[in-house]
Amino acid sequence: MAWELVNEPSCQVDYSGKTLNGWIQEMARFVKSIDSNHLLTVGMEGFYGDSMPEKKAINPGYQVGTDFISNHLIKEIDFTTIHAYPYIWTIAHR
């Protein structure tokens, strides 16, 4: 059915999401160049990044260097997924 580029990527040295976005673009192009018959997704937890700074406060209290919106606007990415762990994410807020 589909390929997932990476399970829950993060980039602790660049919280803007730009470094990871570049990697996703490069890898998505590569995967599609060798297999254009399958759908492709990233495999992210779904955190907001710099493309929607007003929404970053909704994230669970830490940064992972991703930007769910811009990471899924890449032409070769066919659909989105969110790996949600609401119980774990809210433990820090209890």
C-alpha positions as CSV (number, residue, x, y, z in Angstrom):
1,M,0.0,0.0,0.0
2,A,2.5,2.6,1.1
3,W,6.0,3.5,2.3
4,E,6.7,5.4,5.5
5,L,9.9,7.4,5.3
6,V,10.8,7.2,9.0
7,N,9.1,6.5,12.2
8,E,8.6,9.7,14.3
9,P,11.6,11.7,13.0
10,S,13.1,14.5,15.1
11,C,16.0,16.9,14.8
12,Q,17.2,18.2,18.1
13,V,19.8,20.5,16.5
14,D,17.3,22.5,14.5
15,Y,13.9,23.1,16.1
16,S,12.6,25.1,13.1
17,G,11.9,21.9,11.2
18,K,13.9,23.2,8.1
19,T,16.7,20.6,8.4
20,L,14.2,17.7,8.6
21,N,12.1,19.2,5.8
22,G,15.2,19.2,3.5
23,W,15.8,15.5,4.4
24,I,12.2,14.6,3.8
25,Q,12.3,16.3,0.4
26,E,15.5,14.5,-0.6
27,M,14.3,11.1,0.6
28,A,10.8,11.5,-0.8
29,R,12.2,12.2,-4.3
30,F,14.5,9.3,-4.0
31,V,11.8,6.8,-3.0
32,K,9.4,8.0,-5.7
33,S,12.2,7.7,-8.3
34,I,12.6,4.0,-7.5
35,D,8.9,3.2,-6.7
36,S,6.2,5.5,-8.0
37,N,3.6,2.8,-7.7
38,H,3.1,3.1,-3.9
39,L,1.9,6.0,-1.8
40,L,4.4,7.7,0.5
41,T,4.0,9.3,3.9
42,V,6.5,10.6,6.5
43,G,5.4,9.0,9.8
44,M,5.2,11.9,12.2
45,E,3.7,12.6,15.6
46,G,2.0,15.7,14.2
47,F,3.6,18.6,16.0
48,Y,3.2,22.1,14.7
49,G,6.3,24.0,13.7
50,D,7.5,27.4,12.4
51,S,4.9,27.4,9.6
52,M,2.2,27.9,12.1
53,P,3.9,29.6,15.2
54,E,0.5,30.5,16.7
55,K,-0.3,26.8,17.0
56,K,3.0,25.7,18.6
57,A,1.5,26.2,22.0
58,I,-0.8,23.2,21.3
59,N,2.3,20.9,21.1
60,P,2.8,18.7,24.2
61,G,5.4,21.0,25.8
62,Y,8.6,20.1,24.0
63,Q,10.2,20.6,20.6
64,V,11.3,17.8,18.2
65,G,12.4,19.8,15.2
66,T,9.5,19.0,12.9
67,D,6.9,21.0,11.2
68,F,3.9,18.8,10.4
69,I,2.3,21.3,7.9
70,S,5.4,22.1,5.8
71,N,6.7,18.5,6.0
72,H,3.5,17.3,4.3
73,L,3.3,20.0,1.6
74,I,6.2,18.3,-0.2
75,K,5.0,17.2,-3.6
76,E,6.0,13.5,-3.3
77,I,4.3,13.0,0.1
78,D,0.9,11.5,-0.7
79,F,-0.9,11.4,2.6
80,T,-0.5,12.3,6.3
81,T,-0.5,10.2,9.4
82,I,-0.3,11.3,13.1
83,H,1.2,9.1,15.7
84,A,-0.7,10.3,18.8
85,Y,0.1,9.5,22.4
86,P,-2.2,11.9,24.3
87,Y,-1.9,10.1,27.7
88,I,1.9,10.3,27.6
89,W,2.0,13.8,26.3
90,T,-0.3,15.0,29.1
91,I,1.6,13.4,32.0
92,A,4.0,16.4,32.1
93,H,1.0,18.7,32.5
94,R,-0.5,16.9,35.5
